[in-house]
Amino acid sequence: MIVYLRLLKESLSFAINALRNNKLRTLLSLLGVTIGIFSIIAVLAAVDSLDKKISKDLSSLDKNTIYLMKFCFGPSEIPQWKREQFPNVKYDEYINLKNSLNNTEQVGYQLFVNRESLKYDSKTVTDVNIVPSSFEMVDIDGLSFDKGRFYNESESNSGTAVIVLGYDIAEGLFGSSDPIGKNIRLYGQRFTVIGVIEKQGAGFFGNSNDTSVYLPANFLRRMYGDNDAMTPVIVLKPKKGIDMDAYKAEVAYKLRSFRGMKAGEIDNFFVNVLSGFTDFIDGILGGLRMGGLFISFFSFLVGGFGIANIMFVSVKERTNLIGIQKSLGAKNRFILFQFLFEAITLCLIGGAIGMIMVWLLSLLLTSLLEFDFVLSFWNVIIGAGLSIIVGLISGILPAISASKLDPVEAIRTGM
């Protein structure tokens, strides 16, 4: 054991000397490994960070939450021209499902509308995400409050002119003053502020509650009716532990019956389950991960050839020394491990530089983009492991050639 520790120490010393004595050659050789490790770990860290961000944004929602609407979250076998003919879900259908569905915790109704501007006295906040919805959405979306409350069932059903502000919207309009009970203008109407949502942070999908406001959907329905400028969706939160396939079939059956659809007709709506959407996103992230790894592989390949080249040169330069070591009794495996350890050491140095570059880039992106770019412990382990593997593969042939040198011929050649 002590012999191999000394061998490792000597190999490290040889590697450091190679770096010092042949700076340009070593730099060019390590560049491939550095870029390869940087590319692979950067891809893994970026995908892991995106995955973590998406999971955080969806953490307040039950993955079994269903969005019933005319659009599909993912790819569909139904032609686009046919999907464009599908009718929007109706408020009456929301009421019907709410009163007839079994195994359901909440049924909510929401409208997707254009972004608008809000005004309070001389202050204006633009590009606000408007969320007209029924009162059940406070539980479905898992909202928490910094101040005030959400509108109740009576206010929701009657379409009362009340509004709940996101944290950033409240700060932009009222600063440090209390907004509860104040009147703001939206759609040319006065709304009374009854609540402020707790700060959430930036959302991956651009739909952070910090820049959103909630108001009763029936207020807009009373003003504009059910026109095509607003896309409605019925949101269903089933009870935990139920058979989701049976539940989806029940939802489809209830809506088909309400619409009077005949047997054999295809559904003119989509039962979108949030877990299916997250699986779709996971598939995209997996594709990005594999594509990035495939591209990075070629950088690694170039780096491996560079290390192999420098090791063959190192063997040639130290032929005389190898001959002397073998004449003094050094075993073949001693010479083999010496050059293998040296190749691994060089690759670890290149890998360490690549990981430091990823770490610095993660700090820069986190500060500039307000995005939590994370270099995880497992990514560091993967980077170190890949460096060792490249060192083994690229150093094995030079090490074997060095271990098989005849001591007399090696000394004669080196003289």
C-alpha positions as a Markdown table, in Angstrom:
| # | Residue | x | y | z |
|---|---|---|---|---|
| 1 | Met | 0.0 | 0.0 | 0.0 |
| 2 | Ile | 2.8 | 2.4 | 0.9 |
| 3 | Val | 4.5 | 1.6 | -2.4 |
| 4 | Tyr | 1.4 | 2.6 | -4.4 |
| 5 | Leu | 1.0 | 5.8 | -2.3 |
| 6 | Arg | 4.6 | 6.7 | -3.2 |
| 7 | Leu | 3.8 | 5.8 | -6.8 |
| 8 | Leu | 0.9 | 8.2 | -6.7 |
| 9 | Lys | 3.0 | 10.9 | -5.2 |
| 10 | Glu | 5.7 | 10.4 | -7.9 |
| 11 | Ser | 3.1 | 10.4 | -10.7 |
| 12 | Leu | 1.7 | 13.6 | -9.4 |
| 13 | Ser | 5.1 | 15.1 | -9.3 |
| 14 | Phe | 5.8 | 14.0 | -12.9 |
| 15 | Ala | 2.5 | 15.5 | -14.0 |
| 16 | Ile | 3.2 | 18.8 | -12.3 |
| 17 | Asn | 6.7 | 18.8 | -13.9 |
| 18 | Ala | 5.1 | 18.1 | -17.3 |
| 19 | Leu | 2.8 | 21.1 | -16.8 |
| 20 | Arg | 5.8 | 23.3 | -15.8 |
| 21 | Asn | 8.2 | 22.2 | -18.4 |
| 22 | Asn | 5.8 | 22.1 | -21.4 |
| 23 | Lys | 3.2 | 24.7 | -20.6 |
| 24 | Leu | 1.9 | 25.4 | -24.1 |
| 25 | Arg | 1.8 | 21.7 | -25.1 |
| 26 | Thr | 0.1 | 20.7 | -21.8 |
| 27 | Leu | -2.3 | 23.6 | -22.0 |
| 28 | Leu | -3.4 | 22.6 | -25.5 |
| 29 | Ser | -3.8 | 19.0 | -24.4 |
| 30 | Leu | -5.8 | 19.8 | -21.3 |
| 31 | Leu | -8.0 | 22.2 | -23.3 |
| 32 | Gly | -10.0 | 19.4 | -24.8 |
| 33 | Val | -10.7 | 17.8 | -21.4 |
| 34 | Thr | -11.5 | 21.1 | -19.9 |
| 35 | Ile | -14.0 | 22.0 | -22.6 |
| 36 | Gly | -15.5 | 18.5 | -22.6 |
| 37 | Ile | -16.0 | 18.5 | -18.8 |
| 38 | Phe | -17.3 | 22.1 | -19.0 |
| 39 | Ser | -19.8 | 21.2 | -21.7 |
| 40 | Ile | -21.1 | 18.1 | -20.0 |
| 41 | Ile | -21.4 | 19.5 | -16.5 |
| 42 | Ala | -22.9 | 22.8 | -17.8 |
| 43 | Val | -25.6 | 20.8 | -19.7 |
| 44 | Leu | -26.3 | 18.6 | -16.7 |
| 45 | Ala | -26.4 | 21.6 | -14.3 |
| 46 | Ala | -28.6 | 23.6 | -16.7 |
| 47 | Val | -31.1 | 20.7 | -17.1 |
| 48 | Asp | -31.1 | 20.0 | -13.4 |
| 49 | Ser | -31.7 | 23.6 | -12.6 |
| 50 | Leu | -34.6 | 23.8 | -15.0 |
| 51 | Asp | -36.1 | 20.6 | -13.5 |
| 52 | Lys | -35.7 | 22.0 | -10.0 |
| 53 | Lys | -37.3 | 25.3 | -11.1 |
| 54 | Ile | -40.3 | 23.6 | -12.8 |
| 55 | Ser | -40.8 | 21.3 | -9.8 |
| 56 | Lys | -40.8 | 24.3 | -7.5 |
| 57 | Asp | -43.2 | 26.3 | -9.6 |
| 58 | Leu | -45.6 | 23.3 | -9.7 |
| 59 | Ser | -45.1 | 22.2 | -6.1 |
| 60 | Ser | -48.3 | 24.0 | -4.9 |
| 61 | Leu | -50.4 | 22.1 | -7.5 |
| 62 | Asp | -51.6 | 18.5 | -7.3 |
| 63 | Lys | -50.1 | 16.6 | -10.2 |
| 64 | Asn | -53.5 | 14.9 | -10.7 |
| 65 | Thr | -55.2 | 18.3 | -11.3 |
| 66 | Ile | -57.2 | 18.3 | -14.5 |
| 67 | Tyr | -57.6 | 21.1 | -16.9 |
| 68 | Leu | -60.8 | 20.6 | -19.1 |
| 69 | Met | -60.7 | 22.8 | -22.2 |
| 70 | Lys | -60.7 | 22.9 | -26.0 |
| 71 | Phe | -56.9 | 22.8 | -26.2 |
| 72 | Cys | -54.5 | 20.0 | -25.5 |
| 73 | Phe | -51.4 | 20.4 | -23.4 |
| 74 | Gly | -49.2 | 18.1 | -25.5 |
| 75 | Pro | -49.2 | 16.6 | -29.0 |
| 76 | Ser | -52.6 | 15.2 | -30.3 |
| 77 | Glu | -53.6 | 12.8 | -33.0 |
| 78 | Ile | -56.6 | 15.0 | -33.9 |
| 79 | Pro | -55.9 | 17.3 | -36.8 |
| 80 | Gln | -55.4 | 21.0 | -36.0 |
| 81 | Trp | -58.3 | 22.1 | -38.3 |
| 82 | Lys | -60.6 | 19.8 | -36.4 |
| 83 | Arg | -59.4 | 21.0 | -33.0 |
| 84 | Glu | -60.0 | 24.6 | -34.0 |
| 85 | Gln | -63.7 | 23.7 | -34.4 |
| 86 | Phe | -64.0 | 22.5 | -30.8 |
| 87 | Pro | -66.3 | 24.7 | -28.7 |
| 88 | Asn | -65.1 | 26.4 | -25.5 |
| 89 | Val | -66.2 | 24.9 | -22.2 |
| 90 | Lys | -69.2 | 26.8 | -20.6 |
| 91 | Tyr | -69.9 | 28.1 | -17.2 |
| 92 | Asp | -73.0 | 25.9 | -17.1 |
| 93 | Glu | -70.8 | 22.9 | -17.7 |
| 94 | Tyr | -68.7 | 23.9 | -14.7 |
| 95 | Ile | -71.8 | 24.1 | -12.6 |
| 96 | Asn | -73.0 | 20.7 | -13.9 |
| 97 | Leu | -69.7 | 19.0 | -13.2 |
| 98 | Lys | -69.4 | 20.6 | -9.8 |
| 99 | Asn | -72.8 | 19.2 | -8.8 |
| 100 | Ser | -72.5 | 15.8 | -10.4 |
| 101 | Leu | -68.9 | 14.6 | -10.2 |
| 102 | Asn | -67.9 | 12.0 | -7.5 |
| 103 | Asn | -64.5 | 11.8 | -5.8 |
| 104 | Thr | -63.8 | 15.5 | -6.3 |
| 105 | Glu | -62.3 | 17.9 | -3.8 |
| 106 | Gln | -62.7 | 21.1 | -5.9 |
| 107 | Val | -64.0 | 22.2 | -9.3 |
| 108 | Gly | -63.0 | 25.7 | -10.4 |
| 109 | Tyr | -63.6 | 27.9 | -13.4 |
| 110 | Gln | -61.0 | 30.2 | -14.9 |
| 111 | Leu | -60.7 | 32.5 | -18.0 |
| 112 | Phe | -57.5 | 33.1 | -19.9 |
| 113 | Val | -57.4 | 36.7 | -21.1 |
| 114 | Asn | -55.0 | 39.3 | -22.4 |
| 115 | Arg | -52.6 | 41.1 | -20.1 |
| 116 | Glu | -53.8 | 44.6 | -18.9 |
| 117 | Ser | -52.7 | 47.7 | -17.0 |
| 118 | Leu | -53.8 | 48.7 | -13.5 |
| 119 | Lys | -54.0 | 52.2 | -12.2 |
| 120 | Tyr | -54.1 | 53.7 | -8.7 |
| 121 | Asp | -54.2 | 57.5 | -8.6 |
| 122 | Ser | -51.2 | 58.6 | -10.8 |
| 123 | Lys | -49.4 | 55.2 | -10.6 |
| 124 | Thr | -49.8 | 52.6 | -13.4 |
| 125 | Val | -48.5 | 49.0 | -13.6 |
| 126 | Thr | -48.4 | 47.5 | -17.1 |
| 127 | Asp | -48.3 | 43.9 | -18.4 |
| 128 | Val | -50.3 | 42.4 | -15.6 |
| 129 | Asn | -51.4 | 38.8 | -15.8 |
| 130 | Ile | -55.2 | 38.9 | -15.2 |
| 131 | Val | -56.7 | 35.7 | -13.7 |
| 132 | Pro | -60.5 | 35.8 | -13.7 |
| 133 | Ser | -61.6 | 32.8 | -11.8 |
| 134 | Ser | -64.2 | 31.3 | -9.4 |
| 135 | Phe | -63.6 | 31.2 | -5.7 |
| 136 | Glu | -62.3 | 27.6 | -5.6 |
| 137 | Met | -59.1 | 28.6 | -7.3 |
| 138 | Val | -57.6 | 29.8 | -4.0 |
| 139 | Asp | -57.4 | 26.1 | -2.9 |
| 140 | Ile | -56.6 | 24.6 | -6.3 |
| 141 | Asp | -53.7 | 27.0 | -6.9 |
| 142 | Gly | -52.6 | 26.7 | -3.2 |
| 143 | Leu | -52.5 | 30.5 | -2.7 |
| 144 | Ser | -51.1 | 32.0 | 0.6 |
| 145 | Phe | -51.7 | 35.6 | 1.6 |
| 146 | Asp | -49.4 | 38.4 | 2.8 |
| 147 | Lys | -52.5 | 40.6 | 3.6 |
| 148 | Gly | -56.2 | 40.2 | 3.4 |
| 149 | Arg | -58.1 | 37.3 | 1.8 |
| 150 | Phe | -59.5 | 35.8 | -1.3 |
| 151 | Tyr | -63.1 | 36.5 | -2.6 |
| 152 | Asn | -65.8 | 34.2 | -1.2 |
| 153 | Glu | -68.5 | 32.1 | -3.0 |
| 154 | Ser | -71.0 | 34.9 | -2.8 |
| 155 | Glu | -68.7 | 37.5 | -4.3 |
| 156 | Ser | -67.6 | 35.0 | -7.0 |
| 157 | Asn | -71.1 | 34.1 | -8.1 |
| 158 | Ser | -72.3 | 37.6 | -8.2 |
| 159 | Gly | -69.2 | 39.0 | -9.9 |
| 160 | Thr | -68.5 | 41.6 | -7.3 |
| 161 | Ala | -65.8 | 44.2 | -8.2 |
| 162 | Val | -63.2 | 42.9 | -5.9 |
| 163 | Ile | -59.6 | 42.1 | -6.7 |
| 164 | Val | -56.6 | 40.2 | -5.2 |
| 165 | Leu | -53.1 | 41.5 | -6.0 |
| 166 | Gly | -49.8 | 39.8 | -6.6 |
| 167 | Tyr | -47.0 | 40.9 | -4.3 |
| 168 | Asp | -45.1 | 42.9 | -7.0 |
| 169 | Ile | -48.3 | 44.5 | -8.3 |
| 170 | Ala | -49.2 | 45.7 | -4.8 |
| 171 | Glu | -45.7 | 47.1 | -4.3 |
| 172 | Gly | -45.8 | 48.9 | -7.6 |
| 173 | Leu | -49.1 | 50.6 | -7.0 |
| 174 | Phe | -49.0 | 51.2 | -3.2 |
| 175 | Gly | -45.4 | 50.9 | -2.1 |
| 176 | Ser | -45.2 | 50.4 | 1.7 |
| 177 | Ser | -48.8 | 51.6 | 2.4 |
| 178 | Asp | -51.6 | 49.1 | 3.1 |
| 179 | Pro | -53.6 | 48.4 | -0.1 |
| 180 | Ile | -56.5 | 46.7 | 1.6 |
| 181 | Gly | -59.8 | 48.6 | 0.9 |
| 182 | Lys | -58.2 | 50.9 | -1.7 |
| 183 | Asn | -59.8 | 51.2 | -5.2 |
| 184 | Ile | -57.9 | 50.6 | -8.4 |
| 185 | Arg | -59.0 | 50.8 | -12.0 |
| 186 | Leu | -59.1 | 47.9 | -14.5 |
| 187 | Tyr | -61.1 | 47.5 | -17.7 |
| 188 | Gly | -62.3 | 51.1 | -17.0 |
| 189 | Gln | -64.0 | 49.9 | -13.8 |
| 190 | Arg | -63.2 | 50.4 | -10.1 |
| 191 | Phe | -62.1 | 47.3 | -8.1 |
| 192 | Thr | -61.7 | 47.1 | -4.3 |
| 193 | Val | -58.5 | 45.4 | -3.2 |
| 194 | Ile | -59.3 | 42.7 | -0.6 |
| 195 | Gly | -56.0 | 40.7 | -0.5 |
| 196 | Val | -52.3 | 40.5 | -1.4 |
| 197 | Ile | -50.7 | 37.2 | -2.3 |
| 198 | Glu | -47.6 | 36.2 | -0.5 |
| 199 | Lys | -44.4 | 36.7 | -2.6 |
| 200 | Gln | -43.6 | 33.7 | -4.8 |
| 201 | Gly | -40.6 | 34.6 | -6.9 |
| 202 | Ala | -40.0 | 34.4 | -10.6 |
| 203 | Gly | -41.9 | 31.5 | -12.3 |
| 204 | Phe | -40.3 | 29.4 | -15.0 |
| 205 | Phe | -43.4 | 29.6 | -17.2 |
| 206 | Gly | -43.7 | 33.4 | -16.8 |
| 207 | Asn | -46.8 | 33.2 | -14.8 |
| 208 | Ser | -45.6 | 34.1 | -11.3 |
| 209 | Asn | -48.4 | 35.1 | -8.9 |
| 210 | Asp | -46.2 | 38.2 | -8.0 |
| 211 | Thr | -47.3 | 39.8 | -11.3 |
| 212 | Ser | -50.8 | 38.4 | -11.4 |
| 213 | Val | -54.2 | 39.6 | -10.1 |
| 214 | Tyr | -57.3 | 37.5 | -9.3 |
| 215 | Leu | -60.8 | 38.7 | -9.8 |
| 216 | Pro | -64.2 | 37.0 | -10.1 |
| 217 | Ala | -64.7 | 35.5 | -13.5 |
| 218 | Asn | -68.4 | 36.4 | -13.4 |
| 219 | Phe | -67.5 | 40.1 | -13.4 |
| 220 | Leu | -66.0 | 39.8 | -16.9 |
| 221 | Arg | -68.8 | 37.4 | -18.0 |
| 222 | Arg | -71.3 | 40.0 | -16.9 |
| 223 | Met | -69.5 | 42.7 | -18.9 |
| 224 | Tyr | -68.5 | 40.9 | -22.1 |
| 225 | Gly | -70.5 | 37.7 | -22.0 |
| 226 | Asp | -68.9 | 34.4 | -23.2 |
| 227 | Asn | -67.0 | 35.7 | -26.2 |
| 228 | Asp | -64.1 | 34.2 | -28.1 |
| 229 | Ala | -61.6 | 36.8 | -26.7 |
| 230 | Met | -61.6 | 34.8 | -23.4 |
| 231 | Thr | -60.6 | 31.2 | -23.3 |
| 232 | Pro | -62.3 | 29.4 | -20.4 |
| 233 | Val | -61.1 | 26.3 | -18.6 |
| 234 | Ile | -62.7 | 24.1 | -16.0 |
| 235 | Val | -60.1 | 23.0 | -13.3 |
| 236 | Leu | -60.8 | 19.8 | -11.4 |
| 237 | Lys | -58.9 | 18.6 | -8.3 |
| 238 | Pro | -59.8 | 15.0 | -7.6 |
| 239 | Lys | -59.5 | 13.3 | -4.2 |
| 240 | Lys | -56.2 | 11.6 | -3.5 |
| 241 | Gly | -55.7 | 7.9 | -4.1 |
| 242 | Ile | -58.5 | 7.4 | -6.7 |
| 243 | Asp | -58.2 | 5.6 | -10.0 |
| 244 | Met | -57.3 | 8.5 | -12.4 |
| 245 | Asp | -58.2 | 6.6 | -15.6 |
| 246 | Ala | -61.7 | 5.9 | -14.2 |
| 247 | Tyr | -62.0 | 9.5 | -13.0 |
| 248 | Lys | -61.0 | 10.9 | -16.4 |
| 249 | Ala | -63.6 | 8.6 | -18.0 |
| 250 | Glu | -66.3 | 9.8 | -15.7 |
| 251 | Val | -65.4 | 13.5 | -16.5 |
| 252 | Ala | -65.6 | 12.8 | -20.2 |
| 253 | Tyr | -68.9 | 10.9 | -19.8 |
| 254 | Lys | -70.5 | 13.7 | -17.8 |
| 255 | Leu | -69.5 | 16.4 | -20.3 |
| 256 | Arg | -70.5 | 14.3 | -23.3 |
| 257 | Ser | -73.9 | 13.7 | -21.7 |
| 258 | Phe | -74.3 | 17.4 | -20.9 |
| 259 | Arg | -73.5 | 18.3 | -24.5 |
| 260 | Gly | -75.7 | 15.6 | -25.9 |
| 261 | Met | -73.0 | 14.0 | -28.0 |
| 262 | Lys | -73.7 | 10.7 | -29.8 |
| 263 | Ala | -71.9 | 7.4 | -29.4 |
| 264 | Gly | -69.0 | 7.2 | -31.9 |
| 265 | Glu | -68.4 | 11.0 | -32.0 |
| 266 | Ile | -64.9 | 11.9 | -30.9 |
| 267 | Asp | -64.6 | 14.1 | -27.8 |
| 268 | Asn | -64.6 | 17.8 | -28.7 |
| 269 | Phe | -62.6 | 18.7 | -25.6 |
| 270 | Phe | -59.4 | 17.6 | -23.9 |
| 271 | Val | -59.0 | 16.2 | -20.4 |
| 272 | Asn | -55.5 | 17.5 | -19.6 |
| 273 | Val | -53.9 | 16.0 | -16.5 |
| 274 | Leu | -51.1 | 18.1 | -15.0 |
| 275 | Ser | -48.9 | 15.0 | -14.5 |
| 276 | Gly | -49.1 | 14.4 | -18.3 |
| 277 | Phe | -47.9 | 17.9 | -18.9 |
| 278 | Thr | -45.0 | 17.5 | -16.4 |
| 279 | Asp | -44.1 | 14.1 | -18.2 |
| 280 | Phe | -44.1 | 16.0 | -21.5 |
| 281 | Ile | -41.7 | 18.6 | -20.0 |
| 282 | Asp | -39.6 | 15.9 | -18.5 |
| 283 | Gly | -39.3 | 14.3 | -22.0 |
| 284 | Ile | -38.2 | 17.6 | -23.4 |
| 285 | Leu | -35.6 | 18.0 | -20.7 |
| 286 | Gly | -34.4 | 14.5 | -21.2 |
| 287 | Gly | -34.0 | 15.2 | -24.9 |
| 288 | Leu | -32.0 | 18.4 | -24.1 |
| 289 | Arg | -29.8 | 16.4 | -21.7 |
| 290 | Met | -29.1 | 13.6 | -24.2 |
| 291 | Gly | -28.5 | 16.1 | -27.1 |
| 292 | Gly | -26.1 | 18.1 | -24.9 |
| 293 | Leu | -24.2 | 15.0 | -23.8 |
| 294 | Phe | -24.0 | 13.7 | -27.4 |
| 295 | Ile | -22.4 | 17.0 | -28.6 |
| 296 | Ser | -20.1 | 17.2 | -25.5 |
| 297 | Phe | -18.9 | 13.6 | -26.2 |
| 298 | Phe | -17.0 | 14.9 | -29.3 |
| 299 | Ser | -15.2 | 17.5 | -27.1 |
| 300 | Phe | -14.3 | 14.7 | -24.7 |
| 301 | Leu | -13.0 | 12.6 | -27.6 |
| 302 | Val | -10.7 | 15.4 | -28.8 |
| 303 | Gly | -9.5 | 15.8 | -25.2 |
| 304 | Gly | -8.8 | 12.1 | -24.8 |
| 305 | Phe | -6.7 | 12.2 | -28.0 |
| 306 | Gly | -4.8 | 15.2 | -26.6 |
| 307 | Ile | -4.0 | 13.4 | -23.3 |
| 308 | Ala | -3.0 | 10.2 | -25.2 |
| 309 | Asn | -0.7 | 12.3 | -27.4 |
| 310 | Ile | 1.0 | 14.1 | -24.4 |
| 311 | Met | 1.5 | 10.7 | -22.7 |
| 312 | Phe | 3.2 | 9.1 | -25.7 |
| 313 | Val | 5.5 | 12.1 | -25.9 |
| 314 | Ser | 6.1 | 11.8 | -22.1 |
| 315 | Val | 7.0 | 8.1 | -22.6 |
| 316 | Lys | 9.5 | 9.0 | -25.4 |
| 317 | Glu | 11.1 | 11.8 | -23.4 |
| 318 | Arg | 11.5 | 9.5 | -20.3 |
| 319 | Thr | 12.6 | 6.3 | -22.1 |
| 320 | Asn | 16.1 | 6.5 | -20.5 |
| 321 | Leu | 14.5 | 7.0 | -17.0 |
| 322 | Ile | 12.2 | 4.0 | -17.6 |
| 323 | Gly | 15.2 | 1.9 | -18.5 |
| 324 | Ile | 17.0 | 2.9 | -15.3 |
| 325 | Gln | 13.9 | 2.2 | -13.2 |
| 326 | Lys | 13.5 | -1.3 | -14.7 |
| 327 | Ser | 17.2 | -2.1 | -14.4 |
| 328 | Leu | 16.9 | -1.3 | -10.7 |
| 329 | Gly | 14.1 | -3.8 | -10.3 |
| 330 | Ala | 10.9 | -1.8 | -11.1 |
| 331 | Lys | 8.1 | -4.2 | -12.1 |
| 332 | Asn | 6.1 | -3.7 | -15.3 |
| 333 | Arg | 2.9 | -2.9 | -13.3 |
| 334 | Phe | 4.9 | -0.2 | -11.4 |
| 335 | Ile | 5.7 | 1.5 | -14.7 |
| 336 | Leu | 2.1 | 0.9 | -16.0 |
| 337 | Phe | 0.5 | 2.5 | -12.9 |
| 338 | Gln | 3.0 | 5.4 | -12.9 |
| 339 | Phe | 1.9 | 6.5 | -16.4 |
| 340 | Leu | -1.8 | 5.7 | -15.8 |
| 341 | Phe | -1.8 | 7.8 | -12.6 |
| 342 | Glu | -0.1 | 10.6 | -14.5 |
| 343 | Ala | -2.8 | 10.6 | -17.3 |
| 344 | Ile | -5.6 | 10.5 | -14.6 |
| 345 | Thr | -3.9 | 13.4 | -12.8 |
| 346 | Leu | -3.7 | 15.5 | -15.9 |
| 347 | Cys | -7.4 | 14.7 | -16.7 |
| 348 | Leu | -8.4 | 15.6 | -13.2 |
| 349 | Ile | -6.6 | 18.9 | -13.5 |
| 350 | Gly | -8.4 | 19.6 | -16.7 |
| 351 | Gly | -11.8 | 18.5 | -15.2 |
| 352 | Ala | -11.3 | 20.7 | -12.1 |
| 353 | Ile | -10.7 | 23.7 | -14.4 |
| 354 | Gly | -13.8 | 22.9 | -16.3 |
| 355 | Met | -16.0 | 22.5 | -13.2 |
| 356 | Ile | -14.6 | 25.8 | -11.8 |
| 357 | Met | -15.7 | 27.5 | -15.0 |
| 358 | Val | -19.2 | 26.0 | -14.7 |
| 359 | Trp | -19.3 | 27.1 | -11.0 |
| 360 | Leu | -18.3 | 30.7 | -12.0 |
| 361 | Leu | -20.9 | 30.7 | -14.8 |
| 362 | Ser | -23.6 | 29.5 | -12.5 |
| 363 | Leu | -22.9 | 32.4 | -10.1 |
| 364 | Leu | -23.0 | 34.8 | -13.0 |
| 365 | Leu | -26.2 | 33.5 | -14.4 |
| 366 | Thr | -27.9 | 33.4 | -11.0 |
| 367 | Ser | -27.1 | 37.0 | -10.3 |
| 368 | Leu | -28.0 | 38.3 | -13.8 |
| 369 | Leu | -31.1 | 36.3 | -14.6 |
| 370 | Glu | -32.6 | 35.8 | -11.1 |
| 371 | Phe | -32.5 | 32.1 | -11.9 |
| 372 | Asp | -31.2 | 29.6 | -9.4 |
| 373 | Phe | -28.5 | 27.9 | -11.5 |
| 374 | Val | -27.3 | 25.1 | -9.3 |
| 375 | Leu | -24.1 | 23.0 | -9.6 |
| 376 | Ser | -25.0 | 20.0 | -7.5 |
| 377 | Phe | -22.7 | 17.7 | -5.6 |
| 378 | Trp | -23.6 | 14.8 | -7.9 |
| 379 | Asn | -22.6 | 16.8 | -11.0 |
| 380 | Val | -19.2 | 17.4 | -9.4 |
| 381 | Ile | -18.9 | 13.6 | -8.8 |
| 382 | Ile | -19.9 | 12.9 | -12.4 |
| 383 | Gly | -17.3 | 15.4 | -13.6 |
| 384 | Ala | -14.6 | 13.8 | -11.5 |
| 385 | Gly | -15.6 | 10.3 | -12.6 |
| 386 | Leu | -15.6 | 11.2 | -16.2 |
| 387 | Ser | -12.1 | 12.7 | -15.9 |
| 388 | Ile | -10.8 | 9.5 | -14.3 |
| 389 | Ile | -12.4 | 7.4 | -17.1 |
| 390 | Val | -10.9 | 9.6 | -19.8 |
| 391 | Gly | -7.5 | 9.4 | -18.1 |
| 392 | Leu | -7.7 | 5.6 | -18.0 |
| 393 | Ile | -8.8 | 5.3 | -21.6 |
| 394 | Ser | -6.3 | 7.8 | -23.0 |
| 395 | Gly | -3.4 | 6.7 | -20.8 |
| 396 | Ile | -3.7 | 2.9 | -21.1 |
| 397 | Leu | -1.9 | 2.5 | -24.4 |
| 398 | Pro | 1.1 | 4.8 | -23.6 |
| 399 | Ala | 1.3 | 3.1 | -20.2 |
| 400 | Ile | 1.4 | -0.4 | -21.7 |
| 401 | Ser | 4.0 | 0.7 | -24.2 |
| 402 | Ala | 6.1 | 2.1 | -21.4 |
| 403 | Ser | 5.8 | -1.0 | -19.2 |
| 404 | Lys | 6.9 | -3.3 | -22.0 |
| 405 | Leu | 10.1 | -1.5 | -22.8 |
| 406 | Asp | 13.3 | -3.5 | -22.6 |
| 407 | Pro | 15.5 | -1.9 | -19.9 |
| 408 | Val | 18.8 | -2.2 | -22.0 |
| 409 | Glu | 17.2 | -0.9 | -25.2 |
| 410 | Ala | 15.4 | 1.9 | -23.2 |
| 411 | Ile | 18.7 | 3.1 | -21.7 |
| 412 | Arg | 20.5 | 2.8 | -25.0 |
| 413 | Thr | 17.7 | 4.7 | -26.8 |
| 414 | Gly | 17.7 | 7.5 | -24.2 |
| 415 | Met | 21.5 | 8.0 | -24.3 |
